[in-house]
Amino acid sequence: MNRVLTVFLVCFSFLHINSQDFDGKKLLEKAISYHDPYSNWDFFNADFVVNMVSPNRPKRKSKIKINLPSALFRLEVHQNDNILISKLEGEKCYLEFNGKSDLTDEIKAKYNLNCKRAIYFRDYYTYLYGLPMKLKDLGAIVDPLVGEKKIDEKEFWVLKVTYDESVGKDTWYFLFDKKTFALKRYQFFHNELKNDGEYIILEDELVVGGIKMPKNRSWFLNSNNKFLGIDMLSIE
C-alpha cells in the first residue's frame, strides 16, 4: 500500500474530562448518534458486498445479507471460481457449494463449509459492520475514562472496551474523530503485554441500511505493522 504508516502503539492518555458530563458511555452515545442518526440498527435489514484483498491470497468477494428482525444471515462467497453459500435463519442452517446442497464430507472439510463457521461469520460481520452500536451489547464493559491520542496530526477520543469472560477475552481500543465522533480506527489485543492482536484503519464511508459504515477497512499486525489485507465495502 502506498502510505506511510505510523506505529500504532498503546500509549493512550486516559483522563477524567469532567466525568459527570463526558465519560465513556457519553462518548459511545455520541459516536452512535453519528453512525446511526435515525436509530436504524435494531431494525437493520440490508445487503452489501465486501471485496477482500490480501497479500499472497486470491481475491475474495462476499455478498452478505443481514436481517436482524428476522434473525437472518446469508453469506455468498466467490473465490477461485467457486461459490459457497451459508445461510442462518433462526435455528436453521443451510449450506451450498456451487449450487448443490447435498455436500460430501470431503467438500465440507476442504472448503471449511459448516454451520459452526456460518455462525462465526454471522457474528463477525454483524460485529464489525455494526460498530459502534454493538458496543452496547450485553457483556461489553465500557471504560468510564475517556482517552486521547494524536496520530499524524489528527486527534482522537479513545474508548477502551473489555468483555465479560462469557463473551470474550480481548481488550479493544476504539478511536473516534474528536470533532465528528466518527469511528476511525480500532485495535484489539489478546494479551497487551505481548503486543499481539491487530489494528484496523478505516477510510471513507458508505451508507448501508441507514448506517454509516467504513468503506475501506485495512488490517495490520500490532507487533510489526505488517499489512494483512483490506476489506472494501460496496453495494450492488
Secondary structure, DSSP 8 states (H G I E B T S, - for coil): --S------S--EEE-SSTTTS-HHHHHHHHHHHH-TT--GGG-EEEEEEEEE-TTS--EEEEEEEETTTTEEEEEEEETTEEEEEEEETTEEEEEETTB-S--HHHHHHTT-SHHHHHHHHHHHHHHTTTTGGGGSTTEEE-SSEEEEEETTEEEEEEEEEE-TTT---EEEEEEETTT--EEEEEEES-GGGT-SEEEEEEEEEEETTEEEEEEEEEEETTT--EEEEEEEE--
